[in-house]
C-alpha cells in the first residue's frame, strides 16, 4: 500500500490539470505524511517505498536510472542470504536505496526535466536522509558509545548498528 499511495496525488494533480509543480508538491506531501504523520507522531514509516513510487510518477526516466543501484543492492542481498557463511544479510540494499535517492535529482536535472520535479526529488532525498538520521534516535542516543558511529550507520545503512 505504501507504493500504491505514492503516485496517486501526483497523477491526480496532473489529471485535474493542476500542473507538474502541484503534482510534485502533492507527492512530497504524501511522503512527508508517511514519515511524520501529524495524527500518530510516533508511528511514521521510513518512506522509501512511497518516495520511490512518487519519483516514478514524476519522472520515469530519472527513476529508471536511480533504480539501477536498487536492483544491484537487491541482487547482492539475495546472493549474501544464500551464502554458506551463515552471516548476517548484506547491508547493500539500504546503501543502494540511499544512492538511488541521491541519484534521482541529479538524473532529473541532467535529463532536463522541469525544475519543480528536480527540486521535489532533491527534497525527497533530504527527507529520506533526515528520517534515517532521526527515526528512533532517542532510544539509541543515550546508550551510544560512539555518537558519530550511530549517525554514520544510520546515514549509510538506515540502522544504528552495523
DRENSEKOL-483540 format. One record per residue (C-alpha): residue number from 1; residue in one letter; chain; x, y, z. Coordinates in steps of 0.25 Angstrom, whole numbers, padded with zeros to 4 digits. Example, Ala and Ser with C-alpha at 12.3 -4.5 7.8 and 13.67 -1.06 7.14 Angstrom:
2
<site 1,A,A,<0049,-0018,0031>>
<site 2,S,A,<0055,-0004,0029>>
***
This chain:
162
<site 1,X,A,<0000,0000,0000>>
<site 2,X,A,<0012,0009,0002>>
<site 3,X,A,<0016,0008,-0012>>
<site 4,X,A,<0001,0010,-0017>>
<site 5,X,A,<-0001,0023,-0009>>
<site 6,X,A,<0011,0030,-0015>>
<site 7,X,A,<0007,0033,-0029>>
<site 8,X,A,<-0008,0035,-0026>>
<site 9,X,A,<-0007,0050,-0023>>
<site 10,X,A,<0004,0053,-0034>>
<site 11,X,A,<-0005,0046,-0044>>
<site 12,X,A,<-0018,0053,-0039>>
<site 13,X,A,<-0012,0067,-0039>>
<site 14,X,A,<-0007,0065,-0054>>
<site 15,X,A,<-0021,0059,-0058>>
<site 16,X,A,<-0028,0071,-0052>>
<site 17,X,A,<-0019,0080,-0060>>
<site 18,X,A,<-0012,0086,-0047>>
<site 19,X,A,<0001,0084,-0054>>
<site 20,X,A,<0014,0077,-0050>>
<site 21,X,A,<0018,0086,-0039>>
<site 22,X,A,<0006,0084,-0031>>
<site 23,X,A,<0007,0069,-0034>>
<site 24,X,A,<0022,0069,-0029>>
<site 25,X,A,<0017,0077,-0017>>
<site 26,X,A,<0006,0067,-0014>>
<site 27,X,A,<0015,0055,-0016>>
<site 28,X,A,<0025,0061,-0006>>
<site 29,X,A,<0014,0064,0004>>
<site 30,X,A,<0010,0049,0003>>
<site 31,X,A,<0024,0044,0006>>
<site 32,X,A,<0025,0054,0018>>
<site 33,X,A,<0012,0050,0023>>
<site 34,X,A,<0017,0035,0023>>
<site 35,X,A,<0029,0039,0030>>
<site 36,X,A,<0023,0049,0041>>
<site 37,X,A,<0008,0047,0041>>
<site 38,X,A,<0002,0058,0049>>
<site 39,X,A,<-0009,0049,0055>>
<site 40,X,A,<0001,0038,0060>>
<site 41,X,A,<0014,0045,0062>>
<site 42,X,A,<0021,0032,0068>>
<site 43,X,A,<0017,0023,0057>>
<site 44,X,A,<0023,0029,0044>>
<site 45,X,A,<0030,0020,0034>>
<site 46,X,A,<0043,0022,0026>>
<site 47,X,A,<0036,0026,0013>>
<site 48,X,A,<0046,0019,0004>>
<site 49,X,A,<0035,0011,-0004>>
<site 50,X,A,<0025,0023,-0005>>
<site 51,X,A,<0036,0032,-0009>>
<site 52,X,A,<0041,0023,-0020>>
<site 53,X,A,<0027,0022,-0025>>
<site 54,X,A,<0026,0037,-0025>>
<site 55,X,A,<0039,0038,-0033>>
<site 56,X,A,<0033,0028,-0043>>
<site 57,X,A,<0021,0036,-0045>>
<site 58,X,A,<0029,0050,-0046>>
<site 59,X,A,<0040,0045,-0056>>
<site 60,X,A,<0040,0031,-0061>>
<site 61,X,A,<0054,0033,-0068>>
<site 62,X,A,<0060,0039,-0055>>
<site 63,X,A,<0054,0028,-0046>>
<site 64,X,A,<0059,0017,-0056>>
<site 65,X,A,<0073,0022,-0055>>
<site 66,X,A,<0072,0023,-0040>>
<site 67,X,A,<0066,0009,-0039>>
<site 68,X,A,<0079,0003,-0044>>
<site 69,X,A,<0086,0003,-0031>>
<site 70,X,A,<0074,-0002,-0024>>
<site 71,X,A,<0074,-0014,-0034>>
<site 72,X,A,<0089,-0017,-0031>>
<site 73,X,A,<0086,-0016,-0016>>
<site 74,X,A,<0075,-0026,-0017>>
<site 75,X,A,<0084,-0035,-0025>>
<site 76,X,A,<0095,-0034,-0015>>
<site 77,X,A,<0086,-0036,-0003>>
<site 78,X,A,<0080,-0048,-0009>>
<site 79,X,A,<0094,-0054,-0012>>
<site 80,X,A,<0098,-0051,0002>>
<site 81,X,A,<0086,-0058,0008>>
<site 82,X,A,<0088,-0071,0000>>
<site 83,X,A,<0103,-0071,0004>>
<site 84,X,A,<0109,-0083,0012>>
<site 85,X,A,<0115,-0074,0022>>
<site 86,X,A,<0102,-0072,0031>>
<site 87,X,A,<0106,-0058,0034>>
<site 88,X,A,<0096,-0046,0034>>
<site 89,X,A,<0090,-0042,0021>>
<site 90,X,A,<0097,-0031,0013>>
<site 91,X,A,<0095,-0017,0016>>
<site 92,X,A,<0095,-0014,0001>>
<site 93,X,A,<0081,-0011,0000>>
<site 94,X,A,<0080,0001,0010>>
<site 95,X,A,<0092,0007,0004>>
<site 96,X,A,<0087,0005,-0010>>
<site 97,X,A,<0074,0012,-0007>>
<site 98,X,A,<0082,0024,-0001>>
<site 99,X,A,<0090,0024,-0014>>
<site 100,X,A,<0077,0023,-0022>>
<site 101,X,A,<0071,0035,-0015>>
<site 102,X,A,<0084,0043,-0017>>
<site 103,X,A,<0084,0040,-0032>>
<site 104,X,A,<0069,0044,-0034>>
<site 105,X,A,<0071,0059,-0034>>
<site 106,X,A,<0084,0058,-0042>>
<site 107,X,A,<0077,0050,-0053>>
<site 108,X,A,<0065,0059,-0053>>
<site 109,X,A,<0074,0071,-0055>>
<site 110,X,A,<0083,0064,-0065>>
<site 111,X,A,<0070,0060,-0073>>
<site 112,X,A,<0065,0074,-0073>>
<site 113,X,A,<0052,0071,-0066>>
<site 114,X,A,<0044,0083,-0061>>
<site 115,X,A,<0051,0090,-0049>>
<site 116,X,A,<0039,0087,-0040>>
<site 117,X,A,<0042,0072,-0042>>
<site 118,X,A,<0057,0073,-0039>>
<site 119,X,A,<0054,0081,-0027>>
<site 120,X,A,<0044,0071,-0021>>
<site 121,X,A,<0053,0060,-0024>>
<site 122,X,A,<0064,0067,-0016>>
<site 123,X,A,<0055,0070,-0005>>
<site 124,X,A,<0051,0055,-0005>>
<site 125,X,A,<0066,0052,-0003>>
<site 126,X,A,<0067,0062,0008>>
<site 127,X,A,<0055,0056,0015>>
<site 128,X,A,<0060,0042,0014>>
<site 129,X,A,<0073,0045,0020>>
<site 130,X,A,<0066,0053,0031>>
<site 131,X,A,<0057,0041,0034>>
<site 132,X,A,<0069,0032,0034>>
<site 133,X,A,<0076,0040,0044>>
<site 134,X,A,<0065,0043,0053>>
<site 135,X,A,<0056,0030,0054>>
<site 136,X,A,<0057,0024,0068>>
<site 137,X,A,<0069,0033,0071>>
<site 138,X,A,<0064,0036,0085>>
<site 139,X,A,<0065,0021,0089>>
<site 140,X,A,<0079,0019,0083>>
<site 141,X,A,<0086,0032,0087>>
<site 142,X,A,<0087,0030,0102>>
<site 143,X,A,<0094,0017,0101>>
<site 144,X,A,<0103,0020,0089>>
<site 145,X,A,<0118,0018,0091>>
<site 146,X,A,<0121,0026,0079>>
<site 147,X,A,<0110,0036,0074>>
<site 148,X,A,<0117,0038,0061>>
<site 149,X,A,<0117,0023,0058>>
<site 150,X,A,<0102,0023,0061>>
<site 151,X,A,<0100,0035,0051>>
<site 152,X,A,<0109,0029,0040>>
<site 153,X,A,<0102,0015,0041>>
<site 154,X,A,<0088,0022,0041>>
<site 155,X,A,<0092,0030,0029>>
<site 156,X,A,<0098,0019,0021>>
<site 157,X,A,<0091,0006,0026>>
<site 158,X,A,<0078,0012,0031>>
<site 159,X,A,<0080,0006,0045>>
<site 160,X,A,<0088,0010,0057>>
<site 161,X,A,<0098,-0002,0058>>
<site 162,X,A,<0105,-0010,0047>>
***
